[in-house]
Amino acid sequence: MNMQQIMAQAQKMQKDIMAKKNEIDSLDFVGKSNWIEITFKGSKEVSKVNIINDEALKIENKEILCDMIFLAIKDAMEQIDNKTEEKLGSYSKMNGLF
């Protein structure tokens, strides 16, 4: 394989990686807990916060509400990481990229 073929293959791989990354970034991931839903873009930007259970508004212990927010964030981050591994994992194993 000559240098031009190697460069062409590397450029194709880079385009494939960017296309898959852009696909992930455009998706919405909804992290949920019992009271809270937080929507993130695949780029891990928060796009929406929603209280899905009115009990959250009545709660006097803010520690519980904070726990529910934390769980929703954790859920969404795990979804994003799983989707990223699903779409890009083969590249990271092959090249140590991610």
Beta strands, then each sheet from edge to edge (+ up, - down):
strand 1: 28-32
strand 2: 36-41
strand 3: 46-51
sheet 1: 1+ 2- 3+
end
